[in-house]
Amino acid sequence: MAWTKEQETAIYKDGTNIIVSAGAGSGKTAVLTERVLEKVKKGISVDNLLILTFTKMAAKEMKERIGDKLKKEGLTSELAKLDTADITTFDAYALSVVKKYHYYLSHLKSHWHCSHHNSF
């Protein structure tokens, strides 16, 4: 596939997290799938990546496309990790963090204060 300069930057940029924001049908899923494949080829396990989308359908499609790419490249050990990889929606990931670390939040309760006064 021929990538635009911006898409290539998103795929190959190293050393930083990225946000891909573009209109429907612009290739976001293809770009992110290719980025994941590049990361895996460089030795980063798919279960060490955090891939967030806005919809369940987009997360499902992303996971399927990544699986197809891993299978095509013969990366079967990474393919086996795909079901536990963090490829999900923003809200589902946030909920999983709260569930996982809820005990930390209960210790902070005494330090939280909410004002009932409108300060705007």
N, CA, C and O atoms as a GROMACS GRO file, in nm:
protein
  480
    1MET      N    1   0.084  -0.119   0.000
    1MET     CA    2   0.000   0.000   0.000
    1MET      C    3   0.088   0.124   0.000
    1MET      O    4   0.190   0.129   0.068
    2ALA      N    5   0.049   0.223  -0.076
    2ALA     CA    6   0.122   0.349  -0.080
    2ALA      C    7   0.072   0.439   0.033
    2ALA      O    8  -0.046   0.474   0.039
    3TRP      N    9   0.163   0.476   0.122
    3TRP     CA   10   0.128   0.560   0.237
    3TRP      C   11   0.159   0.705   0.208
    3TRP      O   12   0.252   0.735   0.133
    4THR      N   13   0.081   0.795   0.266
    4THR     CA   14   0.113   0.937   0.259
    4THR      C   15   0.229   0.964   0.355
    4THR      O   16   0.263   0.879   0.437
    5LYS      N   17   0.287   1.081   0.345
    5LYS     CA   18   0.398   1.118   0.435
    5LYS      C   19   0.352   1.115   0.582
    5LYS      O   20   0.424   1.067   0.669
    6GLU      N   21   0.231   1.165   0.608
    6GLU     CA   22   0.178   1.167   0.745
    6GLU      C   23   0.154   1.024   0.795
    6GLU      O   24   0.182   0.993   0.911
    7GLN      N   25   0.102   0.938   0.708
    7GLN     CA   26   0.079   0.799   0.747
    7GLN      C   27   0.212   0.729   0.776
    7GLN      O   28   0.222   0.654   0.874
    8GLU      N   29   0.311   0.752   0.693
    8GLU     CA   30   0.444   0.691   0.717
    8GLU      C   31   0.501   0.737   0.850
    8GLU      O   32   0.559   0.657   0.924
    9THR      N   33   0.485   0.863   0.882
    9THR     CA   34   0.532   0.915   1.010
    9THR      C   35   0.464   0.841   1.125
    9THR      O   36   0.529   0.801   1.221
   10ALA      N   37   0.332   0.824   1.114
   10ALA     CA   38   0.258   0.754   1.219
   10ALA      C   39   0.302   0.608   1.231
   10ALA      O   40   0.306   0.554   1.342
   11ILE      N   41   0.334   0.545   1.122
   11ILE     CA   42   0.373   0.404   1.123
   11ILE      C   43   0.513   0.386   1.180
   11ILE      O   44   0.534   0.298   1.264
   12TYR      N   45   0.608   0.466   1.138
   12TYR     CA   46   0.749   0.440   1.167
   12TYR      C   47   0.809   0.526   1.278
   12TYR      O   48   0.924   0.503   1.315
   13LYS      N   49   0.736   0.622   1.331
   13LYS     CA   50   0.791   0.709   1.436
   13LYS      C   51   0.819   0.626   1.561
   13LYS      O   52   0.733   0.553   1.610
   14ASP      N   53   0.940   0.639   1.612
   14ASP     CA   54   0.982   0.563   1.731
   14ASP      C   55   1.006   0.656   1.849
   14ASP      O   56   1.026   0.777   1.832
   15GLY      N   57   1.003   0.600   1.967
   15GLY     CA   58   1.040   0.672   2.087
   15GLY      C   59   0.931   0.759   2.146
   15GLY      O   60   0.957   0.834   2.240
   16THR      N   61   0.810   0.751   2.093
   16THR     CA   62   0.702   0.833   2.144
   16THR      C   63   0.568   0.766   2.115
   16THR      O   64   0.556   0.684   2.024
   17ASN      N   65   0.471   0.802   2.194
   17ASN     CA   66   0.334   0.757   2.167
   17ASN      C   67   0.277   0.845   2.058
   17ASN      O   68   0.324   0.957   2.035
   18ILE      N   69   0.175   0.795   1.990
   18ILE     CA   70   0.111   0.875   1.886
   18ILE      C   71  -0.040   0.871   1.902
   18ILE      O   72  -0.096   0.781   1.964
   19ILE      N   73  -0.105   0.969   1.844
   19ILE     CA   74  -0.250   0.973   1.832
   19ILE      C   75  -0.279   0.988   1.683
   19ILE      O   76  -0.227   1.079   1.618
   20VAL      N   77  -0.360   0.899   1.630
   20VAL     CA   78  -0.399   0.907   1.490
   20VAL      C   79  -0.543   0.957   1.486
   20VAL      O   80  -0.635   0.890   1.532
   21SER      N   81  -0.560   1.074   1.430
   21SER     CA   82  -0.692   1.135   1.423
   21SER      C   83  -0.718   1.176   1.278
   21SER      O   84  -0.646   1.257   1.220
   22ALA      N   85  -0.823   1.117   1.221
   22ALA     CA   86  -0.856   1.148   1.082
   22ALA      C   87  -1.000   1.107   1.057
   22ALA      O   88  -1.062   1.039   1.139
   23GLY      N   89  -1.053   1.148   0.944
   23GLY     CA   90  -1.192   1.120   0.910
   23GLY      C   91  -1.215   0.974   0.876
   23GLY      O   92  -1.122   0.896   0.858
   24ALA      N   93  -1.343   0.938   0.868
   24ALA     CA   94  -1.382   0.802   0.834
   24ALA      C   95  -1.328   0.763   0.697
   24ALA      O   96  -1.331   0.843   0.603
   25GLY      N   97  -1.279   0.641   0.688
   25GLY     CA   98  -1.231   0.590   0.560
   25GLY      C   99  -1.096   0.642   0.516
   25GLY      O  100  -1.057   0.624   0.401
   26SER      N  101  -1.023   0.707   0.607
   26SER     CA  102  -0.895   0.768   0.570
   26SER      C  103  -0.776   0.674   0.590
   26SER      O  104  -0.663   0.708   0.553
   27GLY      N  105  -0.800   0.557   0.649
   27GLY     CA  106  -0.692   0.461   0.667
   27GLY      C  107  -0.634   0.454   0.807
   27GLY      O  108  -0.524   0.400   0.825
   28LYS      N  109  -0.704   0.505   0.906
   28LYS     CA  110  -0.654   0.502   1.044
   28LYS      C  111  -0.624   0.359   1.090
   28LYS      O  112  -0.517   0.330   1.144
   29THR      N  113  -0.720   0.270   1.068
   29THR     CA  114  -0.703   0.132   1.113
   29THR      C  115  -0.586   0.066   1.041
   29THR      O  116  -0.507  -0.006   1.103
   30ALA      N  117  -0.573   0.089   0.912
   30ALA     CA  118  -0.462   0.032   0.836
   30ALA      C  119  -0.328   0.085   0.887
   30ALA      O  120  -0.232   0.009   0.901
   31VAL      N  121  -0.322   0.214   0.916
   31VAL     CA  122  -0.199   0.276   0.966
   31VAL      C  123  -0.162   0.218   1.102
   31VAL      O  124  -0.047   0.180   1.125
   32LEU      N  125  -0.258   0.211   1.193
   32LEU     CA  126  -0.228   0.159   1.326
   32LEU      C  127  -0.192   0.011   1.322
   32LEU      O  128  -0.105  -0.034   1.397
   33THR      N  129  -0.257  -0.065   1.234
   33THR     CA  130  -0.224  -0.206   1.218
   33THR      C  131  -0.080  -0.221   1.171
   33THR      O  132  -0.006  -0.305   1.222
   34GLU      N  133  -0.042  -0.141   1.075
   34GLU     CA  134   0.095  -0.145   1.024
   34GLU      C  135   0.195  -0.102   1.131
   34GLU      O  136   0.304  -0.158   1.141
   35ARG      N  137   0.159  -0.002   1.212
   35ARG     CA  138   0.246   0.043   1.321
   35ARG      C  139   0.269  -0.069   1.422
   35ARG      O  140   0.381  -0.092   1.467
   36VAL      N  141   0.162  -0.139   1.456
   36VAL     CA  142   0.174  -0.252   1.550
   36VAL      C  143   0.266  -0.359   1.491
   36VAL      O  144   0.353  -0.410   1.561
   37LEU      N  145   0.248  -0.392   1.365
   37LEU     CA  146   0.332  -0.492   1.301
   37LEU      C  147   0.479  -0.450   1.306
   37LEU      O  148   0.566  -0.532   1.335
   38GLU      N  149   0.508  -0.323   1.277
   38GLU     CA  150   0.645  -0.273   1.283
   38GLU      C  151   0.703  -0.285   1.424
   38GLU      O  152   0.818  -0.324   1.441
   39LYS      N  153   0.623  -0.252   1.525
   39LYS     CA  154   0.668  -0.263   1.664
   39LYS      C  155   0.702  -0.408   1.698
   39LYS      O  156   0.804  -0.436   1.760
   40VAL      N  157   0.614  -0.499   1.657
   40VAL     CA  158   0.635  -0.642   1.686
   40VAL      C  159   0.761  -0.692   1.616
   40VAL      O  160   0.838  -0.768   1.674
   41LYS      N  161   0.782  -0.650   1.492
   41LYS     CA  162   0.903  -0.690   1.419
   41LYS      C  163   1.030  -0.641   1.487
   41LYS      O  164   1.136  -0.701   1.473
   42LYS      N  165   1.019  -0.530   1.561
   42LYS     CA  166   1.134  -0.475   1.632
   42LYS      C  167   1.150  -0.535   1.772
   42LYS      O  168   1.238  -0.495   1.848
   43GLY      N  169   1.064  -0.633   1.805
   43GLY     CA  170   1.081  -0.704   1.931
   43GLY      C  171   0.988  -0.661   2.043
   43GLY      O  172   1.001  -0.710   2.155
   44ILE      N  173   0.896  -0.572   2.016
   44ILE     CA  174   0.800  -0.530   2.118
   44ILE      C  175   0.679  -0.621   2.108
   44ILE      O  176   0.615  -0.631   2.003
   45SER      N  177   0.648  -0.688   2.217
   45SER     CA  178   0.537  -0.781   2.217
   45SER      C  179   0.403  -0.709   2.207
   45SER      O  180   0.386  -0.600   2.263
   46VAL      N  181   0.310  -0.769   2.137
   46VAL     CA  182   0.178  -0.708   2.118
   46VAL      C  183   0.107  -0.687   2.252
   46VAL      O  184   0.024  -0.596   2.264
   47ASP      N  185   0.137  -0.768   2.350
   47ASP     CA  186   0.073  -0.750   2.481
   47ASP      C  187   0.144  -0.645   2.567
   47ASP      O  188   0.109  -0.626   2.683
   48ASN      N  189   0.242  -0.577   2.510
   48ASN     CA  190   0.306  -0.463   2.576
   48ASN      C  191   0.265  -0.330   2.513
   48ASN      O  192   0.319  -0.225   2.546
   49LEU      N  193   0.170  -0.336   2.422
   49LEU     CA  194   0.120  -0.216   2.355
   49LEU      C  195  -0.019  -0.182   2.408
   49LEU      O  196  -0.095  -0.270   2.447
   50LEU      N  197  -0.051  -0.055   2.408
   50LEU     CA  198  -0.184  -0.008   2.445
   50LEU      C  199  -0.245   0.059   2.322
   50LEU      O  200  -0.194   0.161   2.273
   51ILE      N  201  -0.353   0.000   2.272
   51ILE     CA  202  -0.417   0.049   2.151
   51ILE      C  203  -0.562   0.081   2.186
   51ILE      O  204  -0.642  -0.010   2.213
   52LEU      N  205  -0.596   0.210   2.184
   52LEU     CA  206  -0.729   0.253   2.225
   52LEU      C  207  -0.806   0.314   2.108
   52LEU      O  208  -0.751   0.386   2.026
   53THR      N  209  -0.935   0.281   2.103
   53THR     CA  210  -1.024   0.334   2.001
   53THR      C  211  -1.149   0.388   2.070
   53THR      O  212  -1.163   0.377   2.192
   54PHE      N  213  -1.238   0.447   1.993
   54PHE     CA  214  -1.360   0.502   2.051
   54PHE      C  215  -1.476   0.405   2.052
   54PHE      O  216  -1.567   0.419   2.134
   55THR      N  217  -1.476   0.306   1.963
   55THR     CA  218  -1.590   0.215   1.957
   55THR      C  219  -1.546   0.070   1.968
   55THR      O  220  -1.434   0.034   1.934
   56LYS      N  221  -1.638  -0.013   2.018
   56LYS     CA  222  -1.612  -0.157   2.029
   56LYS      C  223  -1.588  -0.217   1.891
   56LYS      O  224  -1.502  -0.304   1.873
   57MET      N  225  -1.665  -0.170   1.793
   57MET     CA  226  -1.651  -0.221   1.658
   57MET      C  227  -1.511  -0.192   1.603
   57MET      O  228  -1.450  -0.277   1.538
   58ALA      N  229  -1.461  -0.071   1.627
   58ALA     CA  230  -1.326  -0.035   1.581
   58ALA      C  231  -1.220  -0.119   1.652
   58ALA      O  232  -1.123  -0.161   1.589
   59ALA      N  233  -1.237  -0.142   1.781
   59ALA     CA  234  -1.142  -0.226   1.855
   59ALA      C  235  -1.142  -0.368   1.801
   59ALA      O  236  -1.036  -0.430   1.785
   60LYS      N  237  -1.260  -0.421   1.774
   60LYS     CA  238  -1.272  -0.557   1.720
   60LYS      C  239  -1.205  -0.566   1.583
   60LYS      O  240  -1.130  -0.660   1.556
   61GLU      N  241  -1.232  -0.468   1.498
   61GLU     CA  242  -1.170  -0.467   1.365
   61GLU      C  243  -1.019  -0.454   1.374
   61GLU      O  244  -0.946  -0.521   1.300
   62MET      N  245  -0.971  -0.370   1.465
   62MET     CA  246  -0.827  -0.353   1.483
   62MET      C  247  -0.762  -0.485   1.523
   62MET      O  248  -0.660  -0.524   1.468
   63LYS      N  249  -0.823  -0.552   1.619
   63LYS     CA  250  -0.769  -0.680   1.668
   63LYS      C  251  -0.767  -0.783   1.555
   63LYS      O  252  -0.670  -0.857   1.540
   64GLU      N  253  -0.874  -0.788   1.475
   64GLU     CA  254  -0.881  -0.882   1.363
   64GLU      C  255  -0.772  -0.853   1.259
   64GLU      O  256  -0.705  -0.944   1.211
   65ARG      N  257  -0.756  -0.725   1.225
   65ARG     CA  258  -0.654  -0.689   1.125
   65ARG      C  259  -0.513  -0.717   1.174
   65ARG      O  260  -0.429  -0.764   1.098
   66ILE      N  261  -0.488  -0.687   1.301
   66ILE     CA  262  -0.356  -0.716   1.358
   66ILE      C  263  -0.332  -0.867   1.355
   66ILE      O  264  -0.224  -0.913   1.320
   67GLY      N  265  -0.435  -0.944   1.392
   67GLY     CA  266  -0.423  -1.090   1.387
   67GLY      C  267  -0.393  -1.140   1.247
   67GLY      O  268  -0.308  -1.228   1.230
   68ASP      N  269  -0.459  -1.084   1.147
   68ASP     CA  270  -0.434  -1.124   1.008
   68ASP      C  271  -0.290  -1.094   0.968
   68ASP      O  272  -0.224  -1.176   0.904
   69LYS      N  273  -0.241  -0.976   1.006
   69LYS     CA  274  -0.103  -0.938   0.973
   69LYS      C  275  -0.002  -1.029   1.043
   69LYS      O  276   0.096  -1.073   0.983
   70LEU      N  277  -0.026  -1.056   1.171
   70LEU     CA  278   0.066  -1.143   1.245
   70LEU      C  279   0.068  -1.283   1.184
   70LEU      O  280   0.175  -1.345   1.173
   71LYS      N  281  -0.048  -1.332   1.146
   71LYS     CA  282  -0.057  -1.464   1.084
   71LYS      C  283   0.018  -1.466   0.951
   71LYS      O  284   0.094  -1.559   0.922
   72LYS      N  285  -0.004  -1.363   0.870
   72LYS     CA  286   0.061  -1.353   0.739
   72LYS      C  287   0.213  -1.348   0.752
   72LYS      O  288   0.284  -1.403   0.668
   73GLU      N  289   0.262  -1.283   0.857
   73GLU     CA  290   0.406  -1.270   0.879
   73GLU      C  291   0.465  -1.391   0.953
   73GLU      O  292   0.586  -1.398   0.975
   74GLY      N  293   0.380  -1.485   0.992
   74GLY     CA  294   0.428  -1.604   1.063
   74GLY      C  295   0.466  -1.578   1.208
   74GLY      O  296   0.545  -1.653   1.265
   75LEU      N  297   0.412  -1.474   1.267
   75LEU     CA  298   0.444  -1.437   1.405
   75LEU      C  299   0.344  -1.504   1.500
   75LEU      O  300   0.266  -1.437   1.567
   76THR      N  301   0.349  -1.637   1.505
   76THR     CA  302   0.249  -1.715   1.578
   76THR      C  303   0.256  -1.694   1.729
   76THR      O  304   0.153  -1.701   1.797
   77SER      N  305   0.374  -1.670   1.784
   77SER     CA  306   0.384  -1.649   1.928
   77SER      C  307   0.313  -1.518   1.967
   77SER      O  308   0.252  -1.510   2.073
   78GLU      N  309   0.322  -1.418   1.882
   78GLU     CA  310   0.251  -1.292   1.907
   78GLU      C  311   0.102  -1.307   1.883
   78GLU      O  312   0.020  -1.246   1.953
   79LEU      N  313   0.066  -1.387   1.786
   79LEU     CA  314  -0.074  -1.413   1.757
   79LEU      C  315  -0.143  -1.474   1.878
   79LEU      O  316  -0.259  -1.444   1.906
   80ALA      N  317  -0.072  -1.561   1.949
   80ALA     CA  318  -0.127  -1.626   2.069
   80ALA      C  319  -0.152  -1.526   2.181
   80ALA      O  320  -0.237  -1.551   2.267
   81LYS      N  321  -0.083  -1.413   2.182
   81LYS     CA  322  -0.098  -1.311   2.286
   81LYS      C  323  -0.206  -1.208   2.254
   81LYS      O  324  -0.240  -1.125   2.339
   82LEU      N  325  -0.260  -1.215   2.134
   82LEU     CA  326  -0.352  -1.112   2.088
   82LEU      C  327  -0.479  -1.103   2.172
   82LEU      O  328  -0.530  -0.993   2.194
   83ASP      N  329  -0.530  -1.216   2.219
   83ASP     CA  330  -0.654  -1.214   2.298
   83ASP      C  331  -0.638  -1.140   2.431
   83ASP      O  332  -0.736  -1.089   2.485
   84THR      N  333  -0.517  -1.133   2.484
   84THR     CA  334  -0.496  -1.064   2.612
   84THR      C  335  -0.435  -0.925   2.593
   84THR      O  336  -0.411  -0.854   2.691
   85ALA      N  337  -0.410  -0.886   2.469
   85ALA     CA  338  -0.352  -0.755   2.442
   85ALA      C  339  -0.454  -0.645   2.471
   85ALA      O  340  -0.574  -0.666   2.459
   86ASP      N  341  -0.404  -0.528   2.510
   86ASP     CA  342  -0.489  -0.412   2.538
   86ASP      C  343  -0.526  -0.341   2.409
   86ASP      O  344  -0.467  -0.239   2.374
   87ILE      N  345  -0.624  -0.396   2.339
   87ILE     CA  346  -0.681  -0.335   2.219
   87ILE      C  347  -0.828  -0.320   2.250
   87ILE      O  348  -0.906  -0.415   2.239
   88THR      N  349  -0.867  -0.200   2.290
   88THR     CA  350  -1.000  -0.181   2.347
   88THR      C  351  -1.044  -0.035   2.332
   88THR      O  352  -0.975   0.045   2.269
   89THR      N  353  -1.156  -0.003   2.390
   89THR     CA  354  -1.204   0.135   2.387
   89THR      C  355  -1.144   0.213   2.505
   89THR      O  356  -1.098   0.154   2.603
   90PHE      N  357  -1.146   0.344   2.493
   90PHE     CA  358  -1.095   0.430   2.602
   90PHE      C  359  -1.170   0.401   2.732
   90PHE      O  360  -1.108   0.385   2.837
   91ASP      N  361  -1.302   0.395   2.725
   91ASP     CA  362  -1.380   0.376   2.847
   91ASP      C  363  -1.362   0.237   2.907
   91ASP      O  364  -1.357   0.223   3.029
   92ALA      N  365  -1.352   0.134   2.824
   92ALA     CA  366  -1.330  -0.001   2.876
   92ALA      C  367  -1.193  -0.011   2.943
   92ALA      O  368  -1.179  -0.077   3.046
   93TYR      N  369  -1.092   0.054   2.886
   93TYR     CA  370  -0.959   0.051   2.946
   93TYR      C  371  -0.960   0.126   3.080
   93TYR      O  372  -0.903   0.078   3.178
   94ALA      N  373  -1.023   0.242   3.083
   94ALA     CA  374  -1.030   0.318   3.208
   94ALA      C  375  -1.100   0.236   3.317
   94ALA      O  376  -1.054   0.234   3.431
   95LEU      N  377  -1.208   0.170   3.283
   95LEU     CA  378  -1.278   0.086   3.379
   95LEU      C  379  -1.190  -0.029   3.427
   95LEU      O  380  -1.192  -0.063   3.545
   96SER      N  381  -1.113  -0.089   3.338
   96SER     CA  382  -1.025  -0.199   3.378
   96SER      C  383  -0.917  -0.152   3.474
   96SER      O  384  -0.878  -0.225   3.566
   97VAL      N  385  -0.868  -0.030   3.455
   97VAL     CA  386  -0.768   0.027   3.546
   97VAL      C  387  -0.829   0.050   3.684
   97VAL      O  388  -0.767   0.018   3.786
   98VAL      N  389  -0.949   0.105   3.689
   98VAL     CA  390  -1.017   0.128   3.817
   98VAL      C  391  -1.042  -0.005   3.888
   98VAL      O  392  -1.019  -0.016   4.008
   99LYS      N  393  -1.088  -0.105   3.815
   99LYS     CA  394  -1.112  -0.236   3.875
   99LYS      C  395  -0.984  -0.299   3.927
   99LYS      O  396  -0.982  -0.359   4.035
  100LYS      N  397  -0.877  -0.284   3.851
  100LYS     CA  398  -0.749  -0.344   3.889
  100LYS      C  399  -0.686  -0.277   4.010
  100LYS      O  400  -0.624  -0.343   4.094
  101TYR      N  401  -0.701  -0.145   4.019
  101TYR     CA  402  -0.633  -0.068   4.123
  101TYR      C  403  -0.730   0.000   4.220
  101TYR      O  404  -0.695   0.102   4.280
  102HIS      N  405  -0.848  -0.054   4.236
  102HIS     CA  406  -0.949   0.007   4.322
  102HIS      C  407  -0.902   0.026   4.465
  102HIS      O  408  -0.942   0.122   4.532
  103TYR      N  409  -0.818  -0.063   4.512
  103TYR     CA  410  -0.771  -0.053   4.650
  103TYR      C  411  -0.685   0.071   4.673
  103TYR      O  412  -0.682   0.123   4.784
  104TYR      N  413  -0.616   0.119   4.569
  104TYR     CA  414  -0.542   0.244   4.582
  104TYR      C  415  -0.638   0.362   4.596
  104TYR      O  416  -0.614   0.455   4.673
  105LEU      N  417  -0.746   0.356   4.522
  105LEU     CA  418  -0.843   0.464   4.526
  105LEU      C  419  -0.910   0.475   4.662
  105LEU      O  420  -0.938   0.585   4.708
  106SER      N  421  -0.935   0.362   4.726
  106SER     CA  422  -0.999   0.366   4.858
  106SER      C  423  -0.908   0.432   4.961
  106SER      O  424  -0.957   0.493   5.056
  107HIS      N  425  -0.776   0.421   4.945
  107HIS     CA  426  -0.682   0.487   5.037
  107HIS      C  427  -0.677   0.637   5.014
  107HIS      O  428  -0.640   0.712   5.104
  108LEU      N  429  -0.714   0.681   4.896
  108LEU     CA  430  -0.712   0.824   4.865
  108LEU      C  431  -0.839   0.895   4.907
  108LEU      O  432  -0.844   1.018   4.908
  109LYS      N  433  -0.941   0.819   4.942
  109LYS     CA  434  -1.073   0.877   4.971
  109LYS      C  435  -1.065   0.991   5.073
  109LYS      O  436  -1.133   1.092   5.056
  110SER      N  437  -0.986   0.976   5.176
  110SER     CA  438  -0.979   1.079   5.280
  110SER      C  439  -0.910   1.207   5.231
  110SER      O  440  -0.919   1.311   5.296
  111HIS      N  441  -0.842   1.200   5.118
  111HIS     CA  442  -0.772   1.316   5.064
  111HIS      C  443  -0.853   1.388   4.957
  111HIS      O  444  -0.811   1.494   4.909
  112TRP      N  445  -0.966   1.333   4.918
  112TRP     CA  446  -1.048   1.394   4.815
  112TRP      C  447  -1.152   1.484   4.878
  112TRP      O  448  -1.216   1.446   4.976
  113HIS      N  449  -1.168   1.600   4.822
  113HIS     CA  450  -1.268   1.694   4.871
  113HIS      C  451  -1.345   1.750   4.753
  113HIS      O  452  -1.285   1.796   4.655
  114CYS      N  453  -1.474   1.747   4.761
  114CYS     CA  454  -1.558   1.805   4.656
  114CYS      C  455  -1.632   1.925   4.713
  114CYS      O  456  -1.687   1.919   4.823
  115SER      N  457  -1.631   2.031   4.640
  115SER     CA  458  -1.702   2.150   4.681
  115SER      C  459  -1.844   2.146   4.623
  115SER      O  460  -1.864   2.110   4.507
  116HIS      N  461  -1.940   2.182   4.704
  116HIS     CA  462  -2.077   2.190   4.657
  116HIS      C  463  -2.111   2.329   4.606
  116HIS      O  464  -2.223   2.354   4.561
  117HIS      N  465  -2.015   2.418   4.613
  117HIS     CA  466  -2.036   2.554   4.567
  117HIS      C  467  -1.994   2.567   4.422
  117HIS      O  468  -1.893   2.510   4.379
  118ASN      N  469  -2.070   2.640   4.349
  118ASN     CA  470  -2.038   2.662   4.210
  118ASN      C  471  -1.927   2.769   4.203
  118ASN      O  472  -1.947   2.883   4.244
  119SER      N  473  -1.812   2.730   4.152
  119SER     CA  474  -1.699   2.823   4.150
  119SER      C  475  -1.678   2.885   4.013
  119SER      O  476  -1.573   2.944   3.989
  120PHE      N  477  -1.774   2.873   3.924
  120PHE     CA  478  -1.757   2.928   3.790
  120PHE      C  479  -1.792   3.072   3.787
  120PHE      O  480  -1.783   3.135   3.682
   0.00000   0.00000   0.00000
